[in-house]
Amino acid sequence: MPRTALTPVAAPGSYATAATAFTFTAADVGNGNDFALLGGEILLIFNSHATTTFAFTLTSVSNADVLNRSGTITAETIAAGIYKMFGPIQLRGWLQTDGKFYLSATDAAVKFAIIRP
């Protein structure tokens, strides 16, 4: 099955007249998730479980940087009730051939939100 798409939320900017609401979306454990990567996005990760630590993976493009190394973040743990942040995400090293960013988690208690500049 294809990955489940996440919808980024546009940041309101410093001259907005109101703050912007956003929601977290549960990870699709079986298929993984993705979103269209334009560059500069901030990824927010939250473990909503009350007691259990889970893990998430952010999949880079192999041999994509100037030193030919993979920047994949594999099975990074996130404790219960904790938020983590990643980015701003650059295109180089992360932009998959289909124009997307790939991410996944080991449990649906892990939730993602993407903030786009």
C-alpha angles and dihedrals in degrees: 000000000000122000117269111253121234120208116228119221119224114241110240096230128227096286098051119128093223140019118261122241121221136178134213119240122213117247117255098234097190100045107019126228139263142179135196105269116216096162131262097052121148116219118210118197124192131183103211095184116113098223115000130091116220135178139236135197129211110198119216129192110265117246092003104133130071091265093049094241131138117241096196112148102216124198097337108182124235118191124224114285094009128131123209131187132208129187162322080245115219122209095234109085096009109051108102120211090261092056095256142115115234125217137159143175138206095236138025088238084078107086132191135207125180122206115199121202 
